[in-house]
Amino acid sequence: MGLGKSIDKLDDYYDRLAQNKVSKITPDHVDKVLVKLRGKEALLLAEIADSQKVAKKERLESKLAVVREQIERGQWLLGEIEAAASES
């Protein structure tokens, strides 16, 4: 799953949360997306370390910032799903 697909999945889960359809999202779904995002984060960190060109490092760091933002969104969403499950 590419970065775009991971972001799309999180957006879909956020839409379901907004529509009070939290029961259709399991924590495992969000965990899978988070695992993929963390893997992408590790790859980007390795690429940044290996990169020689300043422009490439800047581009990779920009991507890394996006990935980290998505990880934060996913963690927040996971907390919301778990809170809703405990209320049920």
Secondary structure as GFF3:
##gff-version 3
##sequence-region A 1 88
A	DSSP	alpha_helix	3	18	.	.	.	ID=ss1
A	DSSP	three_ten_helix	22	24	.	.	.	ID=ss2
A	DSSP	alpha_helix	27	50	.	.	.	ID=ss3
A	DSSP	alpha_helix	54	87	.	.	.	ID=ss4
###
